[in-house]
Amino acid sequence: MDDDLYRDITDYAHSTPGWVHTLAEVGTQAGLLLLMAVAVVVWWLARRRGAREVALTLLVPVGTAVAYGISEVVKALVDEVRPCRAVAHAVTSIAACPARTDYSFPSNHATLAAALATGIILARPVAAWLVVPMALLVAFSRVFLGVHYPHDVAAGLLLGAIVALLAARLLVRPGTRLVERWSGGRWSVLVKA
């Protein structure tokens, strides 16, 4: 079933113009960079709002880094071969198929995108209209380019969101206390305007 969906998406991808392929290849990386830029803007705005809001923004990279680390561990344990190497009768992937030792499950790009988007939403809910579509496009681009199965990106999205939620839930109180302590010292540039 997943092989069929993978083939359907990659067949469709090949029917699109070359500029769409280029956009997808650039967008898969640029989307993550844009999400990081939004996280920085959200932090900048939070500096005027209070210690808890600043703590939530500072936890965005923490949750993202932890999600990425977990994703790498899961990849090493699962050892799923990339669909661009494993799916019979599939068209050639648009993006270069990663090395044989770069496993497929879960998608790191989807994990990072979901962790960033979730952290941003927790810190600034109004940003959801911007970051959710960005994260979903980054994730979809991985299948569109032919380097991940649909279940890889779904698992990556779920993993990133859960880890970001847990990081915020578990660390917001101690993070808020740290921000309050820092706000009067040499770190005040990070926490107040």
Disulfide bonds with the S-S distance in Angstrom:
Cys84-Cys97 2.01
